[in-house]
Every structure is written in structure tokens, then in C-alpha cells.
């Protein structure tokens, strides 16, 4: 569940010089997925990835991932 203070944040795709992946629109948090398990099917890997992404995004605290001053916003929004 998102905290009220972060109700405007969105999960976004980031493409930059040093990072490419899912992140938060309001801070510098970037999703770092764990590797797939060898015994998972492709559908299970996708489901695990989506579940982990959602859980970690929902539970991160923006205050713990401050954005560098003058950093460009993430490029593409999802939703």
C-alpha cells in the first residue's frame, strides 16, 4: 500500500546514461530484480518479476532515495 505522502508517485521506465529499468517518478529508487530461478517456466518468471516489482515499488520510501539536484525526470510513464 502506498503511503499518502507518496500518492503521486508512479512506476516509470528510465533510460539514462548509467541506468535502464523501472524506477520511481518521485525519487531515485530503481528496481533491482533478483535473477530467475532455474526451475521456473517463462510464465512463472514473468509473474515473479511483476510481483517483486510491485511489492518493492509499493514498499520503498522516497526519502531514502533522494534524487540528485537537477537530475532529469524519468522518460516514460506506465499506466
C-alpha positions as CSV (number, residue, x, y, z in Angstrom):
1,X,0.0,0.0,0.0
2,X,1.4,3.4,-0.9
3,X,1.8,6.0,1.8
4,X,-0.3,9.1,1.5
5,X,2.9,11.2,1.1
6,X,3.8,9.3,-2.0
7,X,0.4,9.1,-3.6
8,X,1.5,11.0,-6.7
9,X,4.5,8.7,-7.4
10,X,4.3,6.4,-10.4
11,X,6.3,3.4,-11.7
12,X,8.2,4.6,-14.7
13,X,10.7,3.3,-17.2
14,X,14.1,5.0,-17.0
15,X,16.6,5.3,-19.9
16,X,19.7,7.2,-19.0
17,X,23.5,7.0,-19.4
18,X,24.0,4.7,-16.4
19,X,20.6,3.1,-15.8
20,X,17.9,1.5,-17.8
21,X,15.0,-0.1,-16.0
22,X,12.0,0.5,-13.8
23,X,12.1,3.3,-11.2
24,X,10.0,5.8,-9.2
25,X,8.8,9.1,-10.7
26,X,9.4,11.0,-7.5
27,X,12.8,9.8,-6.3
28,X,16.0,7.9,-7.4
29,X,14.7,4.4,-6.5
30,X,15.4,1.9,-9.2
31,X,14.2,-1.7,-9.2
32,X,16.9,-4.3,-9.0
33,X,15.3,-7.7,-9.7
34,X,16.7,-11.0,-8.4
35,X,17.6,-13.5,-11.1
36,X,15.2,-16.1,-12.3
37,X,15.1,-19.5,-10.7
38,X,16.3,-22.3,-12.9
39,X,13.2,-24.3,-12.3
40,X,10.7,-21.6,-13.3
41,X,8.8,-21.6,-16.6
42,X,8.8,-18.3,-18.7
43,X,5.2,-17.5,-17.4
44,X,6.4,-18.1,-13.8
45,X,9.4,-15.9,-14.3
46,X,7.1,-13.1,-15.7
47,X,4.7,-13.5,-12.8
48,X,7.6,-13.5,-10.2
49,X,9.1,-10.4,-11.8
50,X,5.8,-8.4,-11.8
51,X,5.1,-9.5,-8.2
52,X,8.6,-8.5,-7.0
53,X,8.5,-5.2,-8.9
54,X,5.1,-4.2,-7.5
55,X,6.0,-5.2,-3.9
56,X,9.3,-3.4,-3.9
57,X,7.9,-0.2,-5.5
58,X,4.9,-0.1,-3.1
59,X,7.2,-0.6,-0.1
60,X,10.1,1.8,-0.9
61,X,10.4,5.1,0.9
62,X,11.2,8.0,-1.4
63,X,13.0,9.8,1.4
64,X,15.6,7.0,1.4
65,X,16.3,7.5,-2.3
66,X,16.7,11.3,-2.8
67,X,17.1,12.4,-6.5
68,X,20.2,14.3,-7.4
69,X,19.5,18.0,-7.8
70,X,18.9,19.0,-11.4
71,X,18.5,15.3,-12.5
72,X,16.3,14.8,-15.5
73,X,12.9,13.1,-14.8
74,X,12.3,9.6,-15.9
75,X,11.4,9.3,-19.6
76,X,8.3,7.1,-19.9
77,X,5.3,6.6,-17.6
78,X,3.3,3.4,-17.2
79,X,-0.4,3.4,-16.5
